[in-house]
Amino acid sequence: MTGTAEAAAPPESSSSQRSAVRTLLRLWPFVRPVRARLLTTVLVAVLAACTGLVIPLVLKWMVDGPVAEGDSAGIWLGGAYLLLLGVAEAGLSGLRRWLVARPLAAVEASMRDALYRRVQRLPMSFHDSWSSGQLLSRGTTDLNLIRMFLTFPLTFLVVNGLTILIGYVILLGQSWTLGLVLLTPVPPLLVLCSVFEARYRVASRQAQDQLGDLTTLVEESVLGIRIIKGFGRHRSQARSFTALARRVRSSELRKTRLMAAIWVVSSVLPELAVGVALVLGTMQVADGALSAGTMVAFLSTVLALRWPTESIGSLLAMSNEAAAATERYFEVMDRRTEREEAEAGAATQGVARDAADVVKTFGARGGTGSGELVFDGLEFRYPDAPQDAPATLRGIDLRIRPGETMALVGATGSGKTTLTALVPRLYEPTGGRILLDGQDTASLTWEELRTLVGVAFEEATLFSTTVAENVLMGGDGLTDTDLLRALEVAQAHEFVSALPHGPRTEVGEQGLSLSGGQRQRLALARAVAARPRYLILDDPLSALDIRTEAMVEEALRRVLADTTALVVAHRPSTVLLADRVALLSGGRITAVGTHHELLRDNAEYAALMAGGPAEPAAARTAPAGPGARTGTRGEEGDGVR
């Protein structure tokens, strides 16, 4: 399983050097728009807490005054004061909840929207190494933890801190000796809370990463249910799920043990101090050094401070869970987008060769907008490839003339799919460049590039929406006329018309309600819907039966006549759609020519077309065909140097 917690985790220094406070401060850009509402919430919560601390002072006045003097009117007045303060405290607490709900829901929504947009713009190298479950957990569970932190712990860490500070000032004012007794647990509590915070954050991060792995396993099991049932692997999948679930359970139990420990400490130490203060206070009342009203007020204040003190552990726990969630969220947000990687690559490589150099190499070409596609010294290495391993593609020099269809043929693993993915910039070349009508694709905006280039991949991916929406995703501003034309080109109009609601029929998740050939035809329709100037097809007919393949090929001939196309082909019938064929072997273009020329003069190509083992290019002692060269630079041939 790719993209596990280990793979997705940040560098060790990231989590060890950045404190929870610094991590949580990164939320400020999202919180800034609602800062006034949050500040008002904090002020209301502080006011509610202070209202609660006034109650012990009223009790002191009642006990030392009306109660001691037997003044029934004063007692009723004191009761009215207490009732008024209680109602005010309850009302302020309700107001706090009302103030915080709507803005923090907006913060969560904006963060989720920003994450989704970022994920859409991240390069394919990111998606190759990250599992979808890890991304899903960041967009759901982690954001929920962050919202809960902003709703409750953020406010009450401030409010409870101020409440404890004000409460201790009141206690010291009533009896400084008893107040000092209650302060004795503070230093050990601070030390223990610091140790707890460090350990709990590590445990929280581990649990959240494991939950992402569990989400990935569940998602893969649902999407791959046909394979699981087909091969009877439900027991092994269940064992894998149980093992991961137990790991999550162990991490959660570790968090619970840490929480229980800090809760016991934060409860026991203050209770011991309260017990000692109670004994000393009772003795002082008996000696006449302390009034009964002061003692009642002191104990009432202590009780009012009990929850703020005991809640420190749970508030710190929730804050560290939010810090771990924030760290995971920004691991994705900090990744460079396709545009940022392209700009960084351009700055690193410097100015590329001028287009005039390409003219010298390939000769004259069509004018602007004619549809020429040129690979100029193209190289590519996957980011996670070992440094001592050869590049996936190296020294690719190939010219596809305007309106020409070039078939790309090679053994499995030769780099065909990688080469086609570089044209729409799903990956960025690590060397050389790709030119569309003499313009480097790196200089085009994504909108411009993907308006010019249409793609259809071997794996036909459909979305959980209607047939029409899947096809019209191929371009902006497309109409029903474009939809019908694309369906006809892909020979999909017949089976689409037979669906319950025609093109408006929902195809279900990944289009699994359709056959493989039907999905592939819809993917092909999507590629041609916008009439792109350049068409990149990665073995687009592999899932079609012979009859349907023949019909689609006939329709494709009409489409290919008006566009420049690069078609990955494995079958002779697909190769025959092309004007010329390029043979890719070992990451290099080793031969270019017509199908019949290469079939006659190139043993490796002949073996590929016959379905037998291909002869390695290195084994040949002569050029593979007319005008063809090996990967070394030399005379100019028919589109390859």
TABEL-V8665 format. One record per run of one state. SS is the DSSP state (~ for helix, > for strand, _ for the rest). FROM is the first residue (numbers start at 0). TO is the last residue. If there is no record, write none. Layout:
SS & FROM & TO
SS & FROM & TO
This chain:
_ & 0 & 3
~ & 4 & 7
_ & 8 & 10
~ & 11 & 16
_ & 17 & 18
~ & 19 & 68
_ & 69 & 70
~ & 71 & 120
> & 121 & 121
_ & 122 & 122
~ & 123 & 128
_ & 129 & 130
~ & 131 & 138
_ & 139 & 139
~ & 140 & 173
_ & 174 & 174
~ & 175 & 182
_ & 183 & 183
~ & 184 & 222
_ & 223 & 223
~ & 224 & 229
_ & 230 & 232
~ & 233 & 286
_ & 287 & 290
~ & 291 & 309
_ & 310 & 310
~ & 311 & 332
_ & 333 & 335
> & 336 & 336
~ & 337 & 348
_ & 349 & 353
~ & 354 & 361
_ & 362 & 371
> & 372 & 379
_ & 380 & 391
> & 392 & 399
_ & 400 & 403
> & 404 & 408
_ & 409 & 414
~ & 415 & 422
_ & 423 & 429
> & 430 & 435
_ & 436 & 437
> & 438 & 439
~ & 440 & 442
_ & 443 & 444
~ & 445 & 451
> & 452 & 455
_ & 456 & 464
> & 465 & 465
~ & 466 & 471
_ & 472 & 478
~ & 479 & 488
_ & 489 & 491
~ & 492 & 496
_ & 497 & 500
~ & 501 & 503
_ & 504 & 504
> & 505 & 505
_ & 506 & 507
~ & 508 & 510
_ & 511 & 514
~ & 515 & 527
_ & 528 & 532
> & 533 & 537
_ & 538 & 544
~ & 545 & 559
_ & 560 & 562
> & 563 & 567
_ & 568 & 570
~ & 571 & 574
_ & 575 & 578
> & 579 & 584
_ & 585 & 586
> & 587 & 592
_ & 593 & 593
~ & 594 & 600
_ & 601 & 601
~ & 602 & 609
_ & 610 & 615
~ & 616 & 618
_ & 619 & 640
